Amino acid sequence: MIYCTMFLLVPIFFVSQFDITRGESNPAELLAGRRPGSKDSVLETCQALQDAAQLIRLEGYSAIDKAELIRDQAYRVKDEAYEIKDEAYEIKESVLEARTEHETTLIETLGLIHKQALATNLYIDEIRNTLSSVLSRIDSLEERVQGTQDEISKVKQGQEGLSNEISEVKEGLDGLDGEISEVKQGLEGLGQSVDDGISGLTETISDKLVEIEKLQTQKLIPAARVAQSTTYVDYTGPEKAVDGNYHTVSVTHTNAGQPRQWFRYYFSDTRSVGLIKVVNGKLNSNRVRLNGAKVSVMVNESVRRSCRDDTITVRDGETIQSQTYYLDCSGNSGIGVEFVLDTGTYLEFRQIEVYAP
């Protein structure tokens, strides 16, 4: 009885857990159809209660299984979530790594481009320097060609002048021969005296020619020494102005940037001065550097006397003849002459010749 009573009390708490709609037996219905009092009814009731308990236990196991199944699914969902999270982190790290590599590659590429740009600029500068050097050499060659052409022109002019002089001498000799023949014919009776007279006349003419040559030589006052304020390079010293060479390379050349440039032509002693012949050191566009140069006679190292025509005004033209200037210092005497240029540019001479009056 006690055992059945426990079965009667315990299942009552679970009666509400049954779902009648599913067609399952309700313990209350089982109890309602039994009459208390008989042993059979009690046993049946106990059996019904045991069946109900067994049914409830099975339902509980089923609920536990479902709960475990739901828990397992929850764990799987959680695991999948963690896997998705891990994949997200991996994707993030991959993206960061890819971005870092891309940025590094971009920086390296920019650095390489910068280096190439610098190298290109250096190459362009080298090309510019080379072109500048080539242009300078071309200018120098043009000056040398011009000088050579001037020399050729001068030689041709000299040859033409020499030819004319030879023709005049021949004509003079022909005339002299004619005169001598006439004299001989007219003086045949004089004999030896005429011959002696002719010989004496010939000797006299020769002596006069020698004196004329000496006089012409004495008119040029040679330079005892020359000096200039500065020298550009070794082969542009002051001696180039008195070497008799009209070649392009044989010129004097001072440094630029000096407020006062000078050139001095010293005599061996005190001399009277007449005309001064000056040939410009430049025949190209740089010939204007000599414009404004002034000349004076040096009485001594500290005293100067002005000349009548003392200033060089550069003309157009690129030949020796067009760039030859004559300055008049007549009426002065001294130990030499001095050229001064106050324009701050180069002072350049091809030749300087000082003549006595």
Phi, psi and omega in degrees: 000314181301316182299315179294322179299318177300322178291335178284324184279315187296315185290345182299327181291340183256002184300321183292348182281345182280143178256102184295331183296340181274001177084015181274151181288138179261128181301328180296321178294321178300319181289326183293331183274004182246144179259132179284155174119325181267152180294321180296319182295323179294317180295319178296320179298317179298318180297320179296321179294320178297318178297318179297319179296318179298320179296317179297318180298319178296318177298322178296316177300320180297318178296320178297317179299317178297318179297317179295322178298316178297319179297318179298318178298321178298318178298320180295317178300319179297316179298318179297322178298316178298320179297317178298319178298316179298318178298321178299316178298318179297318179297318179300313180296321178297317180297315180297316180296317179296319179295319179298314179298320180295315179297317179298315179298318180296316179297316179298320179296316178297319177299317178296318178298320179298315179298317179296322178296317178298316180298321178296318178298318178298319180296320178296318178298318178299318179297317179299315179299318179297316178297318178299317178296318180297317179297320178298317178296323178297316177300316180298317179296322178297318178297317179295319178297317179298318178298318179297318178297320178296319178298316179298317179298319180296316179298318179298316179297319178297318179297318179296317178297319179297320178298317179296318179296318178299318178297318179295319179297318178298317179297319179296318178296319177299316179295319179296320177300318179297315179297318179297320178298316179297317180297317179300319180294322181283338184246027181298330182284338181282336174065236188295327181298323178293317179299318178297320179296319180295317179299317178296319179297319179297317179296321179297317179298318179297318179297319179296320179297319178298318179296321179297317178298318178297319180297317179296322179293321181291337180296325177282123177270107182291154179277123174287323173198161179226157180207155176219161188298316178216164178231126184294304173221171187302321185272016175238035181287172185294336181295342180294339182279351183230020181269359180075006182259122180263011182293156185300319185287335185273076179223154172277160184197117177265175176276151177273171176089353178271134182293336182217113178258144179217157176222132184238134181243106185265142173269168177286335175205187179289128182226152172281144186245138176246250179273151175236125179261128181233131174248124182302141179287338180240139177253347181269204183297339180283001179298338182291347179301329184279351184298131179092358178294138182243148178241146176215160179267132179272107175294317172208196184291342184242342184253135180234146175239135182287155179258163178298310177242097192247359187241135177270122175249108188292133178261170172286162179120146183237031178241165178301317183297316182290337181254024173257130185234147179240127179245140186257115177243025182301146179092358180243153173219154182180192182267359180165187177234155181228134174255136181230137177231121185253018183269355178081005179257191182285148172250116188227131177231142172268317176205149174226131177228128180249128184246147173284157180289000000 
